[in-house]
């Protein structure tokens, strides 16, 4: 029964969150409110292996969510684990 929803999550996590919510609540207006982690060097992610791994993991999950089958039996986190991105 919601008309709109404010989505607050990490900036790197926002694209997948919005894609998931679009599938779950297609008629609801979603307002993104991304937040930044102060300990995450997003501008120089390529210099930090842990940050690169985190972003790659999230990217794989986003691709599966956005372009994969609309199945609840296969979760994006499981696909990321299957291809070795943890």
Secondary structure as GFF3:
##gff-version 3
##sequence-region A 1 86
A	DSSP	beta_strand	4	10	.	.	.	ID=ss1
A	DSSP	alpha_helix	11	24	.	.	.	ID=ss2
A	DSSP	beta_strand	29	35	.	.	.	ID=ss3
A	DSSP	three_ten_helix	45	47	.	.	.	ID=ss4
A	DSSP	alpha_helix	49	67	.	.	.	ID=ss5
A	DSSP	alpha_helix	76	82	.	.	.	ID=ss6
###
